[in-house]
Amino acid sequence: MGEFELIRQYFQPLADKARQGQLILGPGDDCAIQRLPPGRDLVFSVDTLVEGVHFPPNYPPEYLGWRSLAVAVSDLAAMGADPVCFTLALSLPHAEPEWLAGYSRGLARASDAFGIAIAGGDTTRGPLTITLQVHGTVEEGLALQRSGARVGEIVCVTGPLGDAGAALDFLDSSEPTCDQQAVLSRYHYPEPQLQLGAALAGKASSAIDISDGLLSDLQHILEASGVGADLDANKIPLSNALVALKGGEALGLALSAGDDYQLCLTIAEDRLLELDSQVRNQLTAIGRISPELGLRVANAESAGPRQGFDHFGRFD
């Protein structure tokens, strides 16, 4: 199968999911064309996933289709942006129809779920590597950034942490238990927090998606903002499945394991109280921003070593 036939058969159908009036030219030309509505800022990000580093060898392609788009779209959620379109650069050792069919199915499901259309891309021969650039828009001047945290503000997360990290121990399980299946689902099908991110735009002072682990990612906010933070490990949300599977190791995974794709954010207490109750009820307060630089975690004696995801590590 040649490059253009591969694109036509497996990826061109995704181009029909364009958002009306914004992606006005998709695949098939030298460039795509995106039109920005008045009063909106363009937000874009790029992510690369490499086999053996970001996902295990022989990982099911349908899972990978969803996962590769979800982790890229999660960056839009962290900025409070609405998704519009994405480009895909795909390096493949071989153009295997079965793999391509599975990957494109997963990608199409994610595209539908997140409301984002393919705008173009490229394919080439090489080690399995997937690069996606995602575009979104946000109301002018309201994009969430990492540099806005202020002393006294509350540190919140948008959901349970650590499940995806626990799932790594069960990726090869042929008959996973209910608890194992629960954490595996969080790994295979991460859910970008798009609605929450959009609801927090202009209200939260800073945000980041949790891809490399809570402590590692929150540290990016603290460094960009020139502040510190004090967290209470007892307040960090853990799923029942994680606790059942990992017991005393659950907290360490919640603090340091990656791939959760929840949001970590800071918000002033009065702004938190102004949020719609449905939004506010999805946030868990885990600490406060401090003038003392550094990140301190109370009640974390049993958490073990704290080390986020290493992009230069590999799956064993």
C-alpha positions in Angstrom: 0.0 0.0 0.0 1.4 3.4 -1.0 1.5 6.5 1.2 -1.4 8.3 -0.5 -3.7 5.2 -0.6 -2.9 4.7 3.1 -4.0 8.2 3.9 -7.1 8.0 1.7 -8.3 4.7 3.1 -7.6 5.2 6.8 -7.3 8.9 7.7 -9.2 10.9 5.1 -12.6 9.9 6.6 -11.6 11.7 9.8 -11.4 15.0 7.9 -15.2 15.1 7.5 -15.5 15.9 11.2 -14.4 19.5 10.9 -15.9 22.1 13.2 -18.2 24.3 11.1 -16.6 27.6 10.0 -13.2 27.1 11.7 -11.3 24.4 9.7 -12.0 25.6 6.2 -9.5 23.5 4.4 -8.3 20.1 5.6 -6.2 17.2 4.1 -5.3 17.2 0.4 -3.5 20.5 0.0 0.0 21.7 0.9 -1.4 23.3 4.1 -4.7 23.3 6.1 -6.5 26.5 6.7 -8.0 27.4 10.1 -10.1 30.5 10.5 -10.2 32.1 14.0 -13.5 33.5 15.2 -13.4 37.1 16.4 -12.3 37.5 20.0 -10.7 34.0 20.2 -7.0 33.2 20.7 -5.3 30.3 18.9 -3.9 27.7 21.3 -1.7 24.8 19.9 0.5 22.1 21.2 2.5 19.1 19.9 3.1 15.7 21.4 5.3 12.8 20.3 4.8 9.2 21.4 7.5 6.6 20.7 7.1 2.9 21.0 9.0 1.5 23.9 9.1 4.9 25.7 5.6 6.2 25.9 3.7 2.9 25.2 4.8 -0.7 25.3 5.9 -2.7 22.2 3.0 -4.4 20.5 0.4 -2.2 22.2 -3.0 -2.8 20.7 -3.5 -0.2 17.9 -7.1 0.7 18.7 -6.1 1.7 22.3 -3.2 3.6 20.8 -5.4 5.5 18.4 -7.5 6.8 21.3 -4.6 7.3 23.7 -2.4 9.2 21.3 -5.1 11.8 20.5 -6.3 12.0 24.1 -2.9 12.9 25.6 -2.4 15.7 23.0 -5.9 17.1 23.5 -5.3 17.1 27.3 -2.9 20.0 26.8 -5.8 22.0 25.3 -7.9 21.2 28.4 -5.1 22.5 30.6 -5.3 25.9 28.8 -9.1 26.0 29.0 -9.3 25.8 25.2 -12.0 24.3 22.9 -10.5 21.7 20.4 -10.7 22.5 16.7 -8.3 20.3 14.6 -5.1 18.3 14.7 -2.4 17.1 12.4 -0.8 13.6 12.5 2.7 12.6 11.6 3.0 8.8 11.6 6.2 6.8 11.2 5.6 3.1 10.6 8.0 0.2 10.2 5.5 -1.4 7.8 2.1 -0.4 6.4 0.1 -3.3 7.9 -3.6 -3.0 7.0 -4.7 -4.7 10.3 -2.7 -2.3 12.4 -3.8 0.8 10.4 -7.5 -0.3 10.6 -7.3 -0.6 14.4 -5.3 2.6 14.9 -7.7 4.6 12.7 -10.7 3.2 14.5 -9.4 4.3 17.9 -8.4 7.7 16.5 -11.9 8.2 15.0 -13.6 7.3 18.3 -11.4 9.8 20.1 -11.9 12.5 17.4 -15.7 12.1 17.8 -15.5 12.1 21.6 -13.4 15.2 21.8 -15.0 17.2 18.9 -11.7 17.6 17.0 -11.0 17.0 13.2 -7.9 15.9 11.4 -6.5 18.7 9.3 -3.6 16.9 7.6 -0.3 15.2 8.4 2.4 13.0 7.0 3.4 9.4 6.9 6.9 7.8 6.5 8.8 4.6 7.1 10.6 4.2 10.4 10.3 3.1 14.0 6.8 3.4 15.3 6.5 7.1 16.3 3.3 9.2 16.5 3.4 13.0 16.5 0.1 15.0 16.9 -0.2 18.7 16.9 -3.6 19.9 18.3 -5.2 23.3 17.7 -7.9 24.9 19.8 -9.3 28.3 20.6 -10.0 30.2 23.8 -11.7 33.5 24.6 -9.1 36.2 24.1 -6.9 36.7 27.1 -8.4 33.9 29.2 -6.1 31.0 28.4 -4.9 29.2 31.6 -1.2 29.3 32.1 1.4 27.9 34.5 2.6 31.3 35.7 -0.4 32.7 37.5 -0.4 31.0 40.9 -0.5 33.4 43.9 0.3 33.0 47.6 -2.7 31.8 49.6 -4.5 30.2 46.6 -5.9 26.7 46.8 -4.3 23.8 44.9 -6.9 21.5 43.4 -7.1 18.4 41.2 -10.0 17.3 39.1 -10.1 13.6 39.9 -8.5 10.4 41.3 -4.7 10.0 40.7 -2.5 7.0 40.3 -4.7 4.6 38.4 -2.8 4.7 35.1 0.5 4.1 36.9 -0.9 1.1 38.6 -2.2 -0.2 35.3 1.3 -0.8 34.0 1.5 -3.9 36.2 -1.5 -5.5 34.5 -1.0 -4.6 30.8 -0.3 -8.3 30.0 -3.1 -9.7 32.0 -5.3 -12.0 29.9 -8.2 -12.0 32.4 -8.0 -8.9 34.5 -10.1 -8.6 37.7 -12.7 -5.9 38.0 -10.3 -3.7 39.9 -7.5 -4.3 37.4 -9.9 -3.5 34.5 -10.8 -0.3 36.2 -7.2 1.0 36.3 -6.5 -0.4 32.8 -9.4 1.6 31.4 -7.8 4.7 32.8 -4.5 3.9 31.0 -6.0 2.8 27.7 -8.7 5.5 27.5 -7.6 8.7 29.2 -10.2 11.4 29.3 -9.0 15.0 28.7 -10.8 17.3 31.1 -12.1 19.6 28.4 -15.3 20.7 30.0 -13.7 21.5 33.3 -10.8 23.3 31.6 -13.2 25.5 29.7 -15.2 26.2 32.8 -12.1 27.3 34.7 -10.7 29.6 32.0 -10.6 33.1 33.4 -11.3 31.8 36.9 -8.4 29.5 37.9 -5.1 31.4 38.1 -3.0 28.5 36.7 -3.3 24.9 35.5 -1.4 22.0 34.0 -2.5 18.5 33.0 -1.0 15.7 35.0 1.0 13.7 32.5 4.3 13.1 34.3 3.0 12.8 37.9 1.4 15.3 40.3 4.5 16.4 42.1 6.5 16.7 38.9 3.8 18.7 37.1 2.8 20.9 40.0 6.5 21.8 40.3 6.3 23.3 36.8 3.5 25.7 38.1 5.5 26.6 41.2 8.7 27.4 39.2 6.8 29.4 36.5 4.9 31.4 39.3 7.9 31.9 41.7 6.0 30.3 44.6 5.9 27.2 46.7 3.1 24.9 47.9 2.1 22.8 50.9 0.0 19.7 50.1 -1.8 17.3 52.4 -1.4 13.7 51.2 -4.5 12.7 53.1 -6.6 14.9 50.8 -5.3 13.4 47.5 -8.2 11.5 45.8 -7.6 7.8 45.3 -9.9 5.4 43.5 -11.3 2.3 45.4 -9.7 0.1 42.7 -6.3 1.6 43.2 -6.4 1.2 47.0 -7.7 -2.4 46.6 -4.9 -3.3 44.2 -1.9 -1.4 45.7 -2.7 -0.8 49.4 0.1 1.2 50.9 1.7 1.9 47.5 -1.4 3.7 46.3 -0.4 7.1 47.6 3.1 6.9 46.0 1.5 6.2 42.6 -0.9 9.1 43.1 1.9 11.5 43.8 4.4 10.4 41.2 3.0 8.1 38.5 2.2 9.7 35.2 -0.6 9.4 32.6 -3.5 10.5 34.8 -4.4 13.5 32.5 -6.4 15.1 35.3 -5.8 18.8 35.8 -3.9 20.3 38.7 -4.8 24.0 39.2 -4.6 26.9 41.5 -7.5 29.2 42.3 -8.3 31.9 44.8 -10.8 30.9 47.5 -13.4 33.5 46.5 -13.2 32.5 42.8 -13.7 28.8 43.8 -16.9 29.7 45.6 -18.1 31.6 42.5 -17.9 28.4 40.4 -21.0 26.6 39.3 -21.7 23.9 41.9 -21.3 21.1 39.2 -17.8 22.4 38.4 -16.9 23.0 42.1 -18.0 19.5 43.1 -15.5 17.9 40.6 -12.5 19.7 42.3 -10.6 18.3 45.3 -8.6 20.8 47.3 -5.3 19.2 48.3 -3.2 22.2 49.5 -2.3 25.8 49.3 0.3 28.0 47.6 3.0 29.3 49.9 5.5 32.1 49.7 8.2 29.6 50.8 9.7 28.1 47.6 9.6 24.4 47.2 7.0 21.7 47.4 6.2 20.1 50.8 3.8 17.1 51.3 2.4 16.4 54.8 1.3 12.8 55.7 3.3 11.2 52.9 5.7 9.1 55.0 4.5 5.9 53.3 4.6 7.2 49.8 8.1 6.0 49.0 10.5 7.5 46.4 9.1 10.5 44.5 10.1 10.4 40.8 7.9 11.4 37.9 7.8 9.9 34.4 11.2 9.8 32.8 11.0 10.6 29.0 14.4 8.9 28.5 13.4 5.7 30.4 11.9 2.7 28.6 9.4 0.0 29.0 11.2 -3.2 30.2 
